[in-house]
Amino acid sequence: MRKIYIVEDNEAIREILEIFLTSENYDVKSFGCVGEFAGRDTSVTPDLYLFDVMLPDGSGIDLCQQIKNDHENKGIPVIIMSAHANLSHMKNMCQPDDLIAKPFDIADVLERIESILK
């Protein structure tokens, strides 16, 4: 079963993503902030990261940069979600594998995840 780590501060969005992706046979672990994510079990590596940009204690862009620069996570795709920022500008900042604008269509999110994980 493929693992997805989500960092999203909006509890409703986080729960919808977690419930939907779990129903699609993904093993999902979600975090509400950078601090929670930092406390994760780093011996487990997911197949994909899904980060919100604006978090209460940091930025999904910074998390993306950390993942992309970490040899333990080499090749692990990162998807960035944002309702507030210019998505093309973010692509230059951390080189995510995909960008999703909020609000999003949940079926589109699933399609993008499946495409990246093929």
C-alpha positions, 0 to 999 in steps of 0.5 A: 500500500502506497504511503502519503504524508499530508501537511495541511492546517485546515482540519476539514481539508485534511480530513477530507483528503485523508478519508478520500485517499484512504478509501482509494487504498492509500496509507495516509498520515496527516499533520496539522503543522510543521512542528507535528511533521517534524516529530514524525517517524523518519524511519518511515518514508512515504511514496508522496508528500502533499504540502499546503503552502501557508501553515501556522508555524512555517511554510510548505515551500520550506518543507518542499525544499527540505525534502528535495535536498534530503538524500533520504527522500531523493526521488520522493514526489512533492505536491504543493497546494495553495489558495493564496500564492502564485503557483508558477512562482512556487514552482521556481522556489522548491521544484515541486512535482505538481501544484494544486490550486485551492479550492480543488476537485478531489477527483483531480487531486487523486488523478494527479497523485496516481499520475505521479506515482506511476 
